[in-house]
Amino acid sequence: MKKLLLAEDDRNFADALTLILKSQKYEVEHVRDGKQALEILEKNNFDLILLDIMMPFVDGISVCKQIRAEGNTTPVLFLTARDQTEHKIEGLVAGGDDYITKPFDTQELLARIHGIFRRNSWLTAERSLSTEYNFAGCTINFKTFEAAGPSGIHKLSRKECMVVKYLVEHSDEVVSRDDLLDAIWGYHNYPTSRTVDNFILKLRKIFEKNPNKPVLFETVRGVGYRFVPPQKN
């Protein structure tokens, strides 16, 4: 039974959502504000956090930023009444794994949750890549999310690891932004392709000797990106 933390300040909405999730055999813990969410996350482990963006004391995006800074890699699904693109991107860049806009259909929510768990299983699977991948003097661990490159040691987000793994699995292939969005975020209601661009810029700063002249994560103008295997650099 997977354990979920629901951080939502609307009592009636939270009660209804808790019943739905429990009917799907999830164990659910509910808190009503961001401060309580941070406190319970200090002492307990969860398989998924459902995080409302607009909460008292500490908002959801700030909660996500803080737990990521502390090394907590638990997947985060943002619940938001906001439909503005910039807020969606802000949540993803902060370390969120997905978002869903209220009001939402129950089946859509359950599909999003299932998708997060499915993609997490793909990330940690060793079918095509070992847990630790070494390239061009760099290292990335797909289970601990730790990476080492010319700029030192870093803790990656789950999405950053997924982007690297997808590109490496498609080495030498040109991968479009839409392909990455579909594979990593898993649905077609994307924010914008700028989401992918922001992630690639971050990865270049970690793994490239000269981020302004990348040789590993190449831009294919007008299309997307390509990972060039180190032996070809």
Backbone as CSV, one residue per row, in Angstrom:
resi,resn,N_x,N_y,N_z,CA_x,CA_y,CA_z,C_x,C_y,C_z
1,MET,0.843,-1.195,0.000,0.000,0.000,0.000,0.878,1.245,0.000
2,LYS,0.701,2.097,-1.005,1.498,3.305,-1.098,0.928,4.391,-0.183
3,LYS,1.837,5.145,0.416,1.460,6.152,1.397,1.538,7.544,0.779
4,LEU,0.425,8.278,0.832,0.327,9.594,0.220,0.134,10.666,1.285
5,LEU,0.788,11.814,1.099,0.540,12.981,1.937,-0.283,13.965,1.129
6,LEU,-1.430,14.366,1.662,-2.293,15.355,1.021,-2.206,16.653,1.813
7,ALA,-1.663,17.685,1.221,-1.571,19.005,1.852,-2.571,19.921,1.151
8,GLU,-3.700,20.168,1.802,-4.818,20.888,1.185,-5.607,21.603,2.290
9,ASP,-5.843,22.909,2.141,-6.491,23.675,3.206,-8.014,23.667,3.125
10,ASP,-8.575,23.234,2.007,-10.033,23.151,1.874,-10.499,21.826,2.481
11,ARG,-11.124,21.897,3.659,-11.491,20.692,4.410,-12.431,19.791,3.618
12,ASN,-13.495,20.355,3.026,-14.463,19.534,2.301,-13.829,18.854,1.092
13,PHE,-13.020,19.621,0.360,-12.341,19.058,-0.805,-11.379,17.956,-0.381
14,ALA,-10.633,18.201,0.691,-9.660,17.222,1.177,-10.345,15.942,1.647
15,ASP,-11.478,16.085,2.339,-12.202,14.906,2.820,-12.684,14.049,1.652
16,ALA,-13.222,14.705,0.628,-13.721,13.973,-0.539,-12.570,13.285,-1.273
17,LEU,-11.464,14.007,-1.408,-10.315,13.450,-2.105,-9.713,12.282,-1.328
18,THR,-9.693,12.393,-0.013,-9.165,11.315,0.819,-9.984,10.038,0.642
19,LEU,-11.303,10.176,0.592,-12.169,9.009,0.390,-11.895,8.337,-0.952
20,ILE,-11.715,9.166,-1.979,-11.435,8.621,-3.310,-10.122,7.850,-3.313
21,LEU,-9.095,8.443,-2.719,-7.774,7.814,-2.715,-7.763,6.534,-1.885
22,LYS,-8.451,6.552,-0.764,-8.513,5.359,0.071,-9.284,4.240,-0.631
23,SER,-10.254,4.611,-1.457,-11.002,3.585,-2.193,-10.110,2.886,-3.224
24,GLN,-8.995,3.547,-3.565,-8.029,2.964,-4.503,-6.878,2.279,-3.768
25,LYS,-7.057,2.061,-2.473,-6.096,1.330,-1.633,-4.830,2.136,-1.320
26,TYR,-4.929,3.473,-1.380,-3.818,4.305,-0.943,-4.013,4.657,0.534
27,GLU,-2.919,4.706,1.260,-2.955,5.213,2.632,-2.743,6.720,2.558
28,VAL,-3.612,7.503,3.212,-3.574,8.956,3.059,-3.439,9.650,4.408
29,GLU,-2.480,10.575,4.483,-2.310,11.460,5.632,-2.631,12.870,5.153
30,HIS,-3.483,13.597,5.916,-3.910,14.929,5.475,-3.418,16.015,6.431
31,VAL,-2.850,17.084,5.855,-2.504,18.283,6.623,-3.133,19.472,5.913
32,ARG,-3.313,20.599,6.673,-4.106,21.706,6.146,-3.300,22.928,5.747
33,ASP,-1.991,22.914,5.960,-1.188,24.064,5.541,0.257,23.631,5.278
34,GLY,1.012,24.557,4.679,2.376,24.237,4.312,3.295,23.987,5.496
35,LYS,3.054,24.681,6.590,3.874,24.497,7.789,3.724,23.081,8.324
36,GLN,2.478,22.597,8.391,2.229,21.225,8.850,2.856,20.218,7.890
37,ALA,2.805,20.530,6.595,3.395,19.619,5.610,4.892,19.464,5.846
38,LEU,5.578,20.564,6.075,7.019,20.508,6.321,7.333,19.736,7.596
39,GLU,6.517,19.938,8.622,6.750,19.260,9.896,6.591,17.752,9.778
40,ILE,5.544,17.307,9.086,5.303,15.867,8.980,6.322,15.213,8.047
41,LEU,6.809,15.972,7.049,7.800,15.416,6.128,9.165,15.263,6.776
42,GLU,9.400,15.984,7.855,10.657,15.828,8.582,10.737,14.486,9.298
43,LYS,9.566,13.913,9.635,9.522,12.727,10.482,8.998,11.483,9.778
44,ASN,8.418,11.646,8.585,7.766,10.513,7.926,8.148,10.444,6.451
45,ASN,8.095,9.236,5.922,8.353,9.013,4.505,7.044,8.736,3.779
46,PHE,6.933,9.250,2.573,5.747,9.047,1.758,6.175,8.633,0.355
47,ASP,5.240,8.009,-0.360,5.499,7.623,-1.743,5.126,8.731,-2.720
48,LEU,4.245,9.643,-2.289,3.806,10.746,-3.141,3.237,11.855,-2.261
49,ILE,3.496,13.110,-2.676,2.931,14.268,-1.987,1.981,14.974,-2.938
50,LEU,0.721,15.133,-2.540,-0.242,15.932,-3.291,-0.283,17.297,-2.614
51,LEU,0.175,18.312,-3.314,0.495,19.589,-2.693,-0.295,20.731,-3.324
52,ASP,-1.222,21.299,-2.548,-1.959,22.464,-3.011,-1.003,23.655,-3.072
53,ILE,-1.093,24.461,-4.111,-0.182,25.598,-4.226,-0.554,26.711,-3.253
54,MET,-1.844,27.045,-3.169,-2.286,28.150,-2.309,-2.687,27.623,-0.934
55,MET,-1.737,27.684,0.020,-2.000,27.225,1.387,-1.542,28.276,2.384
56,PRO,-2.128,28.271,3.600,-1.703,29.225,4.632,-0.273,28.968,5.101
57,PHE,0.366,30.008,5.619,1.680,29.974,6.264,2.829,29.750,5.278
58,VAL,2.804,28.612,4.577,3.836,28.334,3.565,3.130,27.793,2.324
59,ASP,3.332,28.438,1.178,2.647,27.981,-0.034,3.290,26.698,-0.566
60,GLY,2.574,26.034,-1.456,3.020,24.734,-1.938,4.344,24.762,-2.680
61,ILE,4.568,25.779,-3.491,5.830,25.855,-4.231,6.997,26.020,-3.271
62,SER,6.812,26.825,-2.223,7.878,27.004,-1.227,8.142,25.708,-0.472
63,VAL,7.091,24.960,-0.183,7.263,23.662,0.468,8.113,22.751,-0.407
64,CYS,7.785,22.710,-1.696,8.528,21.849,-2.618,9.990,22.263,-2.704
65,LYS,10.241,23.554,-2.819,11.619,24.043,-2.896,12.408,23.656,-1.648
66,GLN,11.757,23.785,-0.481,12.475,23.501,0.765,12.813,22.023,0.908
67,ILE,11.860,21.151,0.599,12.154,19.722,0.774,13.170,19.252,-0.259
68,ARG,13.148,19.843,-1.457,14.158,19.469,-2.454,15.544,19.935,-1.993
69,ALA,15.619,21.120,-1.405,16.892,21.626,-0.904,17.439,20.748,0.214
70,GLU,16.536,20.091,0.938,16.934,19.213,2.031,17.223,17.793,1.562
71,GLY,17.078,17.537,0.267,17.393,16.223,-0.280,16.225,15.257,-0.358
72,ASN,15.013,15.736,-0.084,13.827,14.886,-0.167,13.402,14.764,-1.628
73,THR,13.425,13.551,-2.164,13.120,13.332,-3.579,11.731,12.736,-3.809
74,THR,10.875,12.740,-2.788,9.522,12.201,-2.931,8.792,12.908,-4.068
75,PRO,8.144,12.179,-4.970,7.412,12.825,-6.069,6.351,13.788,-5.546
76,VAL,6.174,14.906,-6.247,5.192,15.926,-5.872,4.225,16.155,-7.021
77,LEU,2.936,16.054,-6.716,1.881,16.387,-7.661,1.188,17.646,-7.144
78,PHE,1.315,18.751,-7.888,0.700,20.004,-7.462,-0.790,20.015,-7.788
79,LEU,-1.591,20.469,-6.826,-3.015,20.715,-7.032,-3.173,22.226,-7.092
80,THR,-3.679,22.745,-8.191,-3.729,24.197,-8.324,-5.010,24.675,-8.964
81,ALA,-5.510,25.796,-8.453,-6.665,26.444,-9.063,-6.210,27.437,-10.119
82,ARG,-4.908,27.629,-10.211,-4.346,28.553,-11.188,-4.146,27.833,-12.512
83,ASP,-4.482,28.536,-13.589,-4.291,27.928,-14.911,-3.247,28.679,-15.735
84,GLN,-2.561,29.664,-15.070,-1.566,30.422,-15.798,-0.324,29.586,-16.047
85,THR,0.209,29.695,-17.257,1.381,28.915,-17.651,2.562,29.150,-16.737
86,GLU,2.802,30.424,-16.346,3.992,30.714,-15.548,3.969,30.017,-14.195
87,HIS,2.784,29.838,-13.613,2.695,29.159,-12.326,2.960,27.664,-12.479
88,LYS,2.528,27.094,-13.587,2.786,25.677,-13.841,4.286,25.442,-14.006
89,ILE,4.924,26.299,-14.805,6.360,26.171,-15.004,7.104,26.362,-13.691
90,GLU,6.671,27.337,-12.888,7.315,27.587,-11.600,7.276,26.346,-10.720
91,GLY,6.142,25.654,-10.717,6.021,24.448,-9.905,6.922,23.329,-10.391
92,LEU,7.037,23.167,-11.715,7.890,22.113,-12.267,9.362,22.414,-12.022
93,VAL,9.752,23.677,-12.204,11.142,24.057,-11.976,11.503,23.925,-10.501
94,ALA,10.529,24.135,-9.619,10.770,24.009,-8.177,11.015,22.569,-7.752
95,GLY,10.732,21.625,-8.641,10.961,20.215,-8.317,9.712,19.367,-8.352
96,GLY,8.596,19.956,-8.813,7.366,19.183,-8.917,7.429,18.186,-10.062
97,ASP,6.694,17.093,-9.922,6.692,16.043,-10.945,5.525,16.186,-11.907
98,ASP,4.446,16.795,-11.455,3.269,16.956,-12.296,2.357,17.981,-11.625
99,TYR,1.319,18.391,-12.334,0.335,19.295,-11.753,-1.018,18.970,-12.356
100,ILE,-2.063,19.316,-11.621,-3.417,19.139,-12.134,-4.236,20.332,-11.665
101,THR,-5.035,20.895,-12.569,-5.768,22.121,-12.285,-7.180,21.813,-11.797
102,LYS,-7.558,22.407,-10.669,-8.909,22.253,-10.134,-9.881,23.090,-10.971
103,PRO,-11.126,22.626,-11.139,-11.625,21.302,-10.735,-11.153,20.244,-11.732
104,PHE,-10.928,19.034,-11.233,-10.441,17.978,-12.113,-11.302,16.727,-11.975
105,ASP,-11.252,15.927,-13.014,-11.975,14.663,-13.032,-11.216,13.637,-12.191
106,THR,-11.945,12.846,-11.430,-11.320,11.847,-10.561,-10.422,10.894,-11.338
107,GLN,-10.888,10.433,-12.475,-10.106,9.486,-13.263,-8.826,10.121,-13.791
108,GLU,-8.886,11.408,-14.095,-7.670,12.093,-14.542,-6.647,12.148,-13.415
109,LEU,-7.110,12.464,-12.215,-6.198,12.508,-11.068,-5.554,11.149,-10.841
110,LEU,-6.346,10.100,-10.846,-5.806,8.757,-10.622,-4.829,8.372,-11.724
111,ALA,-5.118,8.807,-12.953,-4.199,8.527,-14.066,-2.876,9.263,-13.872
112,ARG,-2.946,10.497,-13.373,-1.716,11.259,-13.118,-0.875,10.560,-12.043
113,ILE,-1.534,10.117,-10.980,-0.823,9.431,-9.899,-0.176,8.151,-10.415
114,HIS,-0.948,7.380,-11.172,-0.407,6.139,-11.750,0.778,6.447,-12.658
115,GLY,0.658,7.528,-13.439,1.734,7.898,-14.347,3.017,8.242,-13.612
116,ILE,2.896,8.936,-12.490,4.070,9.286,-11.689,4.766,8.027,-11.194
117,PHE,3.997,7.077,-10.678,4.595,5.831,-10.179,5.196,5.008,-11.317
118,ARG,4.539,5.029,-12.473,5.047,4.266,-13.627,6.365,4.860,-14.121
119,ARG,6.420,6.184,-14.233,7.654,6.819,-14.704,8.784,6.669,-13.700
120,ASN,8.443,6.649,-12.426,9.464,6.439,-11.407,10.046,5.037,-11.519
121,SER,9.212,4.051,-11.825,9.695,2.682,-12.015,10.629,2.607,-13.212
122,TRP,10.274,3.348,-14.299,11.151,3.389,-15.483,12.499,4.023,-15.135
123,LEU,12.462,5.093,-14.340,13.700,5.793,-13.994,14.678,4.883,-13.268
124,THR,14.178,4.067,-12.360,15.056,3.239,-11.538,15.295,1.851,-12.122
125,ALA,14.625,1.547,-13.251,14.826,0.237,-13.883,16.222,0.148,-14.474
126,GLU,16.767,-1.052,-14.513,18.116,-1.252,-15.020,18.132,-2.020,-16.344
127,ARG,17.020,-1.990,-17.050,16.948,-2.764,-18.295,17.903,-2.229,-19.360
128,SER,17.935,-0.910,-19.516,18.767,-0.352,-20.583,20.004,0.355,-20.053
129,LEU,19.928,0.854,-18.825,21.065,1.530,-18.210,21.233,1.000,-16.797
130,SER,22.479,0.917,-16.348,22.708,0.516,-14.967,22.301,1.658,-14.043
131,THR,22.239,1.364,-12.748,21.849,2.386,-11.777,22.753,3.607,-11.869
132,GLU,24.040,3.369,-12.084,24.993,4.472,-12.203,25.546,4.513,-13.617
133,TYR,25.509,5.681,-14.207,25.987,5.847,-15.587,27.148,6.826,-15.595
134,ASN,28.232,6.428,-16.263,29.433,7.248,-16.343,29.672,7.679,-17.785
135,PHE,29.983,8.949,-17.968,30.240,9.455,-19.310,31.088,10.728,-19.225
136,ALA,32.099,10.774,-20.077,32.949,11.973,-20.215,33.443,12.503,-18.868
137,GLY,33.810,11.597,-17.961,34.282,12.015,-16.650,33.182,12.424,-15.696
138,CYS,31.938,12.239,-16.115,30.775,12.594,-15.284,30.091,11.319,-14.797
139,THR,29.310,11.455,-13.737,28.577,10.324,-13.172,27.178,10.773,-12.781
140,ILE,26.190,9.896,-13.010,24.836,10.148,-12.526,24.271,8.856,-11.982
141,ASN,23.662,8.920,-10.817,23.032,7.775,-10.189,21.524,7.968,-10.261
142,PHE,20.836,7.049,-10.943,19.412,7.210,-11.192,18.541,6.811,-10.002
143,LYS,19.148,6.314,-8.942,18.372,5.984,-7.735,18.585,7.004,-6.627
144,THR,19.808,7.489,-6.484,20.082,8.477,-5.440,19.950,9.904,-5.953
145,PHE,19.890,10.068,-7.300,19.788,11.376,-7.955,21.046,12.218,-7.755
146,GLU,22.143,11.586,-7.419,23.395,12.310,-7.247,24.165,12.326,-8.562
147,ALA,24.796,13.453,-8.838,25.548,13.604,-10.083,26.857,14.316,-9.799
148,ALA,27.855,13.992,-10.592,29.157,14.642,-10.481,29.609,15.054,-11.872
149,GLY,30.083,16.290,-11.969,30.566,16.805,-13.238,31.687,17.794,-13.018
150,PRO,32.093,18.519,-14.052,33.192,19.481,-13.921,32.954,20.540,-12.858
151,SER,31.674,20.850,-12.572,31.372,21.891,-11.588,31.212,21.346,-10.176
152,GLY,31.409,20.024,-10.012,31.328,19.438,-8.675,30.203,18.427,-8.541
153,ILE,29.798,18.191,-7.299,28.745,17.213,-6.988,27.415,17.940,-6.813
154,HIS,26.358,17.342,-7.375,25.040,17.975,-7.339,23.974,16.940,-6.985
155,LYS,22.879,17.429,-6.449,21.692,16.611,-6.214,20.669,17.014,-7.263
156,LEU,20.334,16.097,-8.159,19.387,16.397,-9.215,17.956,16.167,-8.760
157,SER,17.034,16.784,-9.467,15.622,16.483,-9.239,15.270,15.206,-9.998
158,ARG,14.131,14.649,-9.684,13.672,13.441,-10.383,13.535,13.714,-11.889
159,LYS,12.951,14.865,-12.244,12.757,15.187,-13.652,14.088,15.368,-14.375
160,GLU,15.058,15.993,-13.719,16.367,16.158,-14.340,16.997,14.809,-14.650
161,CYS,16.872,13.866,-13.709,17.378,12.514,-13.949,16.653,11.856,-15.115
162,MET,15.342,12.070,-15.179,14.566,11.473,-16.258,14.975,12.019,-17.619
163,VAL,15.213,13.328,-17.681,15.627,13.931,-18.945,16.956,13.333,-19.399
164,VAL,17.918,13.216,-18.472,19.205,12.629,-18.821,19.020,11.195,-19.306
165,LYS,18.257,10.404,-18.559,18.102,8.992,-18.920,17.450,8.841,-20.287
166,TYR,16.431,9.652,-20.554,15.742,9.539,-21.841,16.679,9.890,-22.990
167,LEU,17.455,10.971,-22.822,18.376,11.365,-23.878,19.477,10.323,-24.085
168,VAL,19.988,9.772,-22.985,21.035,8.758,-23.092,20.505,7.499,-23.760
169,GLU,19.276,7.107,-23.404,18.685,5.926,-24.037,18.462,6.139,-25.535
170,HIS,18.387,7.404,-25.944,18.204,7.729,-27.365,19.460,8.432,-27.898
171,SER,20.615,7.960,-27.450,21.884,8.566,-27.870,21.987,8.691,-29.385
172,ASP,22.485,9.832,-29.805,22.701,10.140,-31.231,21.408,10.389,-31.990
173,GLU,20.263,10.262,-31.321,18.993,10.552,-31.974,18.574,11.983,-31.647
174,VAL,17.938,12.630,-32.594,17.384,13.955,-32.340,16.035,13.776,-31.647
175,VAL,15.928,14.325,-30.449,14.704,14.199,-29.651,14.020,15.562,-29.590
176,SER,12.785,15.620,-30.006,12.068,16.897,-29.992,11.648,17.271,-28.582
177,ARG,11.352,18.533,-28.377,10.859,18.992,-27.081,9.552,18.292,-26.728
178,ASP,8.685,18.115,-27.723,7.408,17.437,-27.468,7.613,15.983,-27.061
179,ASP,8.617,15.324,-27.665,8.916,13.943,-27.281,9.320,13.880,-25.809
180,LEU,10.179,14.814,-25.407,10.625,14.845,-24.013,9.476,15.158,-23.067
181,LEU,8.656,16.139,-23.435,7.523,16.490,-22.578,6.573,15.313,-22.420
182,ASP,6.314,14.616,-23.521,5.395,13.478,-23.471,5.972,12.335,-22.646
183,ALA,7.274,12.073,-22.802,7.898,10.949,-22.095,8.120,11.240,-20.615
184,ILE,8.506,12.460,-20.285,8.883,12.784,-18.913,7.709,13.273,-18.098
185,TRP,6.853,14.092,-18.699,5.690,14.588,-17.960,4.458,13.732,-18.192
186,GLY,4.425,13.043,-19.320,3.438,12.003,-19.510,2.038,12.424,-19.876
187,TYR,1.846,13.623,-20.357,0.520,14.021,-20.811,0.686,15.132,-21.833
188,HIS,-0.390,15.501,-22.518,-0.284,16.406,-23.654,-0.658,17.846,-23.323
189,ASN,-1.070,18.123,-22.102,-1.407,19.493,-21.713,-0.177,20.143,-21.104
190,TYR,0.853,20.359,-21.929,2.123,20.872,-21.430,2.012,22.343,-21.065
191,PRO,2.946,22.833,-20.245,3.053,24.288,-20.071,3.555,24.881,-21.395
192,THR,4.858,24.879,-21.646,5.424,25.293,-22.933,6.728,24.525,-23.115
193,SER,7.283,24.610,-24.319,8.547,23.924,-24.568,9.683,24.563,-23.779
194,ARG,9.477,25.761,-23.239,10.501,26.401,-22.411,10.829,25.562,-21.182
195,THR,9.895,24.747,-20.759,10.151,23.862,-19.622,11.356,22.978,-19.906
196,VAL,11.382,22.350,-21.075,12.501,21.492,-21.457,13.778,22.306,-21.570
197,ASP,13.707,23.477,-22.196,14.888,24.316,-22.364,15.533,24.653,-21.020
198,ASN,14.702,24.963,-20.017,15.226,25.286,-18.691,15.965,24.104,-18.077
199,PHE,15.436,22.901,-18.272,16.082,21.710,-17.732,17.409,21.437,-18.428
200,ILE,17.444,21.602,-19.739,18.677,21.367,-20.486,19.761,22.356,-20.055
201,LEU,19.394,23.607,-19.861,20.364,24.602,-19.406,20.971,24.207,-18.063
202,LYS,20.121,23.698,-17.161,20.617,23.269,-15.847,21.573,22.079,-16.000
203,LEU,21.224,21.131,-16.843,22.065,19.948,-17.020,23.406,20.304,-17.655
204,ARG,23.405,21.252,-18.562,24.665,21.676,-19.171,25.603,22.287,-18.133
205,LYS,25.049,23.050,-17.206,25.874,23.665,-16.164,26.521,22.612,-15.273
206,ILE,25.861,21.456,-15.159,26.381,20.381,-14.310,27.388,19.508,-15.050
207,PHE,27.087,19.143,-16.298,27.868,18.116,-16.983,28.838,18.630,-18.055
208,GLU,28.602,19.803,-18.607,29.461,20.291,-19.679,30.676,21.038,-19.116
209,LYS,31.836,20.839,-19.742,33.017,21.599,-19.347,32.827,23.077,-19.647
210,ASN,32.190,23.357,-20.779,31.849,24.730,-21.145,30.370,24.759,-21.515
211,PRO,29.491,25.132,-20.571,28.044,25.108,-20.833,27.628,25.963,-22.030
212,ASN,28.429,26.973,-22.357,28.090,27.831,-23.498,28.452,27.195,-24.839
213,LYS,29.280,26.161,-24.796,29.646,25.413,-25.998,29.475,23.918,-25.731
214,PRO,28.224,23.474,-25.593,27.964,22.075,-25.212,28.391,21.077,-26.263
215,VAL,28.956,19.976,-25.810,29.340,18.885,-26.718,28.615,17.590,-26.372
216,LEU,27.977,17.544,-25.195,27.231,16.352,-24.774,25.743,16.509,-25.069
217,PHE,25.173,17.625,-24.624,23.743,17.889,-24.820,23.614,18.972,-25.884
218,GLU,23.555,18.530,-27.133,23.543,19.451,-28.265,22.138,19.957,-28.568
219,THR,22.060,21.186,-29.018,20.813,21.737,-29.535,20.735,21.480,-31.033
220,VAL,19.623,20.933,-31.470,19.360,20.787,-32.906,18.323,21.855,-33.235
221,ARG,18.795,22.933,-33.806,17.977,24.132,-33.973,16.649,23.845,-34.678
222,GLY,15.590,24.335,-34.045,14.262,24.191,-34.616,13.607,22.850,-34.358
223,VAL,14.346,21.925,-33.708,13.789,20.589,-33.472,13.815,20.229,-31.994
224,GLY,15.016,20.142,-31.422,15.111,19.725,-30.026,16.550,19.525,-29.596
225,TYR,16.841,18.335,-29.066,18.166,18.086,-28.497,18.672,16.695,-28.874
226,ARG,19.990,16.519,-28.699,20.608,15.232,-28.971,21.740,15.019,-27.965
227,PHE,21.760,13.806,-27.379,22.882,13.443,-26.523,23.932,12.760,-27.387
228,VAL,25.144,13.295,-27.382,26.228,12.755,-28.188,27.121,11.897,-27.285
229,PRO,27.198,10.598,-27.521,28.028,9.712,-26.690,29.445,10.239,-26.583
230,PRO,30.058,10.146,-25.409,31.382,10.732,-25.162,32.447,10.305,-26.161
231,GLN,32.405,9.070,-26.633,33.454,8.601,-27.541,33.407,9.340,-28.872
232,LYS,32.339,10.057,-29.120,32.232,10.770,-30.395,32.553,12.247,-30.250
233,ASN,32.870,12.682,-29.011,33.181,14.093,-28.790,34.637,14.387,-29.155
